[in-house]
Amino acid sequence: MTRLVLGLSAFSHDSAAALVADGVPVAAAQQERFSRRRHDPAFPRDAVGFCLRHAGTDLSEVAAVGYFEDPALKFRRVLTTYAGAAPHGLASFRHGLPAWLGRKRHALRVVRQELAGPEGRPVPEIMALRHHASHAASAFLPSPYGSAAVLCVDGVGEWATTTVWHGTDTRLRPLAELRFPHSLGLLYSAFTYFCGFRVDSGEYKLMGLAPYGTPRFAPLIRERLIDVKPDGSFRLDLRWFAYLRGRTMTGPGFERFFGGPRRLPEGPLTDRECDLAASVQQVTEEVMVRLARTARALTGERRLCLAGGVALNCVANGRIAEEGVFDELWVQPAAGDAGGALGAALTVAHAGGAPRGHVAVGRDAMVGALLGPEYTDEEIGAYLDARGVPYRRVDPRTLVREVAAALAEGRIVGWFQGRLEFGPRALGSRSILADPRDPGMQSALNLRTKFRESFRPFAPAVLAEDAKDWFELRQESPYMLLVAKVAESRRLAARVPAGARGPELLRVPRSTVPAVTHVDGSARVQTVDGRHPALRALLRAFRERTGCPVLVNTSFNVRGEPIVNTPAEAYACFMRAGIDLLALGGFLLRKEEQPPWPEGDRREAVPLD
């Protein structure tokens, strides 16, 4: 009989649910994809419902529930932190205490109540794990490796901020730990905050901004903010941070060090912010490489698994790969707290005796991260007909042929196929696609389609067998979590005007695929194999037409919204954004044939300068 285990993360950010059957992930999704509230921290009621419906079961068939952290231990850390900072931080304490005295402190009780519902359904045993144990399990247990070093780096769990583990078979052995308040994730978030972006969601903006600057502040960061040892262990000088005693990340010390007050959200970006981003990114990469070397020394393993929020820093991941610290890397595609739900479920499942059968075939257990909801053509057609939307229904070959032709003509395509991705990256199921050869496409997508900051880079999806001809990639990168340089044979001699900064750098083509080449000549690569069959078929059709096996692949959403989940959300995004063609399952919709959309087609864009 199949043993089902449900995993949950909640009440922090990126709440999620995951369902595992005999140790194999069968469904997983973030709550934000249903509630439409970005990084939704609420109990993942809709995500739980989806997981159970997908498996054709209900809670009565679930053997156990894994919760991704220990609420009691986390509460003790919060109280200890406030006590240690007293009398400072009273306002923060008053603001945060009610939530901790309520659902956060008693999270397991709230989870039980939510699962039971008003009718009082029987609830399986709920097991609380440690936060970093859930991260480590999400990294190693679904990886394709029988044994590996495991490195988890984030803001903070209960106490741990950085941990090293040794994974063998279904066991994970902790080897080293750094504790709050010394946190690489919080260091990076402090600079995210100081540069005017939102903590816990704007860190990837800071990473994208870094190549526009020079790391002139890196020596100051090393000298005054973080003391890094050769083994990667570190301590922060807490005098210059405010997160222990206030509701902000940085205080007056940052203003003295870095030339004035923090940038206000939506304010103009200056050279200072670019240089700050470049500086903290350089320091972060250095720490991550040293930690990886320590993980190698402690375990003797040739393979590394990564999780935790900092593992979403694909530039740092690419640096570890480029340095050759390990022969191979595998990064959990939902590396943040959402992935903790999956790690908790896998831990409980394998503790109950479930095997890791996928290791024998040398493939990970994530099913391409395609673990979310899907919609049949019948369901899609019913929605379109009910709305009276003009469309053409086509067979799969015609679909990829016509979409490839449209892309080659410079059209921007909304691509809605198969199961929704689990994690923050669109991997070819809920994607916006475009021709990477167009020098103007990067700006057009940012300003006309995504309505976001013009400096933001876009990722290439490339056929796996062609990847090494286009990018300097040492291994596969199916989850878009490694950055690599564009291959030398595809580069162009960049003619950068003297003194060019910021938006001027965007207008300098650096390769034959300029729309996916960042200003430093790098790209966040997704290698596409049989795990993503629809996108693979389209890439092949595009290669046959153009000779180029690469497409721009960005998430199907606009600024401030989660990735689309349903056909209705895809159609609304298609109509509101600068998308020319929508491939919605087996249906093709052209913008010029659609009736007017009441909200209009455009929103205000946010330029770099």
Secondary structure by P-SEA (a helix, b strand, c coil): cbbbbbbbcccccccbbbbbcccccccccccccccccccccccaaaaaaaaaaaaccccccccbbbbcccaaaaaaaaaaaaaaacccaaaaaaacaaaaaccccaaaaaaaaaaaccccccccbbbbbcaaaaaaaaccccccccbbbbbbbccccccccbbbbbbcccbbbbcccccccccaaaaaaaaaaaaccccccaaaaaaaacccccccaaaaaacccccccccccccccccccccccccccccaaaaaacccccccccccccaaaaaaaaaaaaaaaaaaaaaaaaaaaaccccbbbbbcccccaaaaaaaaaaacccccccccccccccaaaaaaaaaaaaaacccccccccccccccccccbbbbcaaaaaaaaaaabbbbbbbcaaaaaaaaaaaaaabbbbbbbccccccccccccccbbbbbccccaaaaaaacccccccccbbbbbbccccccccccccccccccccbbbcccccccccccccccccaaaaaaccccccccccccccccbbbbbccccaaaaaaaaaaaaacccccccccccccccccccccaaaaaaaaaaccccccccccbbbbccccccccccccccccccc
